[in-house]
Amino acid sequence: MNAVDRLSVLKTYKLFVGGTFPRSESGRVYEVTDSTGAWLANAPLASRKDARDAVVAARKAFGGWSAATAYNRGQILYRVAEMLEGRRAQFVSEVADAEGLSKSKATAQVDAAIDRWVWYAGWSDKVAQVAGSSNPVAGPYLNLSSPEPTGVVAVLAPQESSFLGLISVIAPAIVTGNTVVAVTSEKAPLPALSLAEVLATSDLPGGVVNVLSGRTAELAAPLAAHQDVNAIDLTGTAGLPDEGTLAKDLETSAADNLKRVLRPSRTDWTADPGTGRLFAFLETKTVWHPVGA
């Protein structure tokens, strides 16, 4: 067969739940197009059942991941960065198609995303030093505060920044010991689904990051109401139809079990990320101890 006669093998994208790649429970898919409207791929259209399964996987992984040493978590994140570097060309192509960028601009986005992953990896063993403290008290006691992860965090990834924005919301949540259920950009899910392939072949334990593609509003509702989700990041509501109403409804659902809610304003993902997200999903544990005991 001549090379010109050969049919290309199209990639099948799947969800990422508990370290495995299931198809959507409903079997549904939706068309993903580039910035010109040309077809790129079919992405799985996750259902509410898929969202619940992802929460179960994240909860199962939380105990081991939160108990890992900060040094170990940092090493695992750094290994992911190494693997992202090895697949750099693939991500440049996917980001260029997803966001309608030139190759040079897409390369800059991917390089920034990999660098940001490394930056957050480096914070793993420093968060406790910055967020923890020894507190002065009026009595013969030592009072020590130490940061601990919140738990299972539902993350609605940015709609307009399919890779750099995605990494900017996932990495700080997991480096501090949380586990994540991430809902991809609705219109540009492919870079996130490819990131899942990197995570699956890295040292990251299954269930620490779970990736769902589909309709953001449809998946956000059960995650916001889920009693075993401890926090939700509403970043991905920005840019959706009726974003204000949707975010308000999700906040109302989240209040039922007192979820921590992060609802940032629109963000320039290329800017210095700062440390705000590192501390967004941490709780403070305070211990009292008698002096001299």
C-alpha positions in Angstrom: 0.0 0.0 0.0 1.4 3.4 -0.9 1.9 5.9 1.9 -0.6 8.2 0.2 -3.3 5.5 0.4 -2.8 4.8 4.1 -5.7 5.8 6.4 -4.6 7.7 9.5 -5.4 6.1 12.9 -7.6 8.6 14.7 -7.0 9.0 18.4 -9.8 7.9 20.8 -10.0 10.2 23.8 -11.3 8.9 27.1 -12.1 10.0 30.6 -9.5 9.5 33.4 -10.9 8.1 36.6 -9.1 6.3 39.4 -6.0 5.9 37.2 -7.9 4.2 34.4 -9.4 5.4 31.1 -13.1 4.5 31.0 -15.5 5.6 28.3 -18.3 7.8 29.4 -20.8 5.8 31.4 -23.6 6.9 29.0 -21.5 6.2 25.9 -22.0 9.8 24.7 -19.4 11.8 22.9 -19.4 15.3 21.5 -17.5 17.0 18.6 -14.5 19.1 19.4 -13.5 21.6 16.7 -10.6 24.0 16.3 -10.9 27.8 16.2 -12.0 27.7 12.6 -14.8 25.1 13.2 -12.9 22.2 11.7 -13.4 18.8 13.4 -10.6 17.7 15.6 -11.9 14.7 17.6 -14.8 13.3 19.5 -14.4 13.8 23.3 -16.3 11.7 25.9 -19.4 13.5 27.2 -19.2 12.6 30.9 -22.4 12.1 32.9 -23.4 12.7 36.5 -22.6 9.0 37.2 -19.1 9.6 35.9 -18.8 12.6 38.2 -19.8 10.5 41.2 -17.4 7.7 40.2 -14.6 10.3 40.0 -15.4 11.5 43.6 -15.2 7.9 44.9 -11.8 7.5 43.2 -10.5 10.8 44.6 -11.7 10.0 48.1 -10.1 6.5 48.0 -6.8 8.1 46.9 -6.9 10.9 49.5 -5.6 9.0 52.5 -2.4 7.8 50.9 -1.7 11.0 49.0 -2.2 13.3 52.0 -0.1 11.1 54.2 2.8 11.1 51.7 5.8 13.3 52.7 5.9 16.7 51.1 9.3 15.7 49.6 7.7 12.7 48.0 4.8 14.7 46.5 7.3 17.2 45.1 9.4 14.4 43.5 6.3 12.9 41.9 5.2 16.3 40.5 8.6 16.9 39.1 8.5 13.5 37.3 5.3 14.7 35.7 7.1 17.8 34.4 9.8 15.6 32.9 7.2 13.6 31.0 5.4 16.8 29.9 8.7 18.0 28.5 9.1 14.7 26.6 5.7 15.2 24.9 6.1 19.0 24.4 5.5 18.8 20.6 2.2 17.0 21.0 0.9 19.6 23.5 2.1 22.5 21.3 0.0 21.1 18.5 -3.1 20.5 20.6 -2.9 23.9 22.3 -2.5 25.6 18.9 -5.5 23.8 17.5 -7.6 24.3 20.7 -7.0 28.0 21.1 -6.3 29.2 17.6 -2.7 30.2 18.4 0.4 30.3 16.1 3.0 27.6 16.8 5.3 30.1 18.5 2.5 31.4 20.8 1.4 27.8 21.6 5.0 26.9 22.4 5.2 29.7 24.8 2.0 28.6 26.5 3.2 25.0 26.8 6.6 26.0 28.1 5.0 28.3 30.7 2.7 25.4 31.7 5.7 23.0 32.2 7.6 25.6 34.1 4.6 26.3 36.3 4.3 22.6 37.1 8.0 22.6 38.2 7.4 25.8 40.2 4.6 24.2 42.2 6.5 21.0 42.7 9.2 23.1 44.3 6.7 24.4 46.8 5.8 21.0 48.2 8.2 21.1 51.2 7.9 24.8 51.8 4.2 25.3 52.3 4.3 24.1 55.9 7.1 26.5 56.7 5.2 29.5 55.3 1.7 28.6 56.5 2.6 26.9 59.8 3.6 28.9 62.9 4.4 28.8 66.6 1.8 31.1 68.2 2.4 33.2 71.4 -0.1 32.4 74.1 -0.8 33.6 77.7 0.2 30.5 79.6 2.7 27.8 80.1 1.9 26.2 76.7 3.3 25.7 73.2 0.7 26.5 70.6 1.6 25.2 67.1 -0.3 25.6 63.8 0.2 23.3 60.9 -1.5 23.3 57.4 -3.4 20.2 56.3 -5.2 19.5 53.0 -8.9 20.1 52.7 -9.7 16.8 51.0 -11.4 16.2 47.7 -11.5 19.3 45.5 -13.7 19.7 42.5 -12.0 21.9 39.9 -13.8 23.6 37.0 -10.9 24.3 34.7 -10.6 27.6 32.8 -12.6 27.7 29.6 -10.1 29.9 27.6 -6.8 28.5 28.7 -6.9 24.8 28.0 -3.4 23.8 29.2 -1.6 26.6 31.1 -4.8 27.5 33.0 -5.6 23.9 33.6 -2.2 23.2 35.2 -2.4 26.5 37.1 -5.5 25.2 39.0 -4.6 21.5 39.3 -1.0 21.6 40.4 -1.4 23.8 43.6 -4.3 21.7 44.8 -2.5 18.4 44.6 0.9 19.5 45.7 -0.6 20.4 49.1 -2.1 16.9 49.5 -5.6 17.3 48.1 -7.1 15.0 45.5 -8.9 16.5 42.5 -11.8 15.9 40.2 -11.2 18.2 37.2 -13.8 19.2 34.6 -11.9 20.3 31.5 -12.5 23.3 29.3 -15.8 22.5 27.5 -14.8 23.7 24.1 -11.1 22.7 24.3 -10.8 19.4 26.3 -8.1 17.7 24.3 -5.0 19.1 26.1 -6.5 18.1 29.4 -7.3 14.5 28.2 -3.7 14.2 26.9 -2.4 15.4 30.3 -4.3 12.5 31.9 -2.2 10.1 29.8 0.9 11.7 31.2 -0.4 11.4 34.8 -1.3 7.8 34.2 2.2 6.8 33.2 3.9 8.9 35.9 4.4 8.0 39.6 1.2 9.9 40.5 -1.1 7.4 42.4 -4.4 6.6 40.6 -7.3 8.8 41.8 -5.2 11.8 42.9 -6.3 13.6 39.7 -9.4 12.6 37.8 -10.3 14.2 34.5 -13.8 14.6 33.1 -14.8 16.2 29.8 -18.2 17.4 28.8 -20.7 20.1 29.7 -19.3 22.1 32.5 -22.7 23.2 34.0 -24.0 19.6 33.8 -21.0 18.2 35.7 -20.6 21.0 38.1 -24.1 20.6 39.6 -23.6 17.1 41.1 -20.0 18.0 42.2 -21.2 21.1 44.0 -23.9 19.1 45.8 -21.9 16.0 46.5 -21.5 15.4 50.2 -18.0 13.9 49.9 -16.5 16.9 48.0 -14.8 19.2 50.4 -14.2 22.2 48.2 -14.9 23.5 44.7 -13.0 25.9 42.4 -15.5 27.7 40.2 -12.9 29.2 37.8 -14.4 27.4 34.8 -17.8 29.1 35.1 -16.2 32.3 33.7 -17.1 32.6 30.0 -20.1 30.2 30.1 -23.6 31.4 29.3 -25.3 32.9 32.5 -22.0 32.5 34.4 -23.2 34.6 37.3 -26.4 32.7 37.8 -24.5 29.4 37.4 -21.9 30.3 39.9 -24.5 31.5 42.4 -26.4 28.2 42.1 -23.3 26.2 42.6 -22.4 28.2 45.7 -25.8 27.6 47.1 -25.4 23.8 46.5 -21.9 23.9 48.0 -23.2 25.5 51.2 -25.2 22.4 52.1 -22.1 20.7 53.5 -20.1 23.9 54.0 -17.7 23.3 51.1 -14.9 25.8 50.7 -15.6 27.7 47.5 -13.1 29.5 45.4 -14.6 32.0 42.9 -11.8 34.1 41.5 -12.3 36.9 39.0 -11.1 36.5 35.4 -7.4 35.6 35.4 -4.4 36.4 33.2 -2.9 32.9 33.2 0.4 34.1 31.7 1.1 36.3 34.7 3.0 35.3 37.8 0.6 32.9 39.6 1.6 34.0 43.1 0.9 31.8 46.1 -2.8 32.4 46.6 -3.9 29.0 45.2 -1.3 27.2 47.2 -3.2 28.1 50.4 -6.7 28.1 49.0 -7.4 24.5 49.9 -5.6 24.1 53.2 -7.0 23.8 56.7 -5.1 24.9 59.8 -4.6 22.3 62.6 -3.6 23.8 66.0 -2.0 21.8 68.8 -1.5 22.8 72.4 1.2 21.3 74.4 2.3 22.1 78.0 5.8 23.6 78.3 8.3 21.2 79.8 6.0 18.1 79.4 
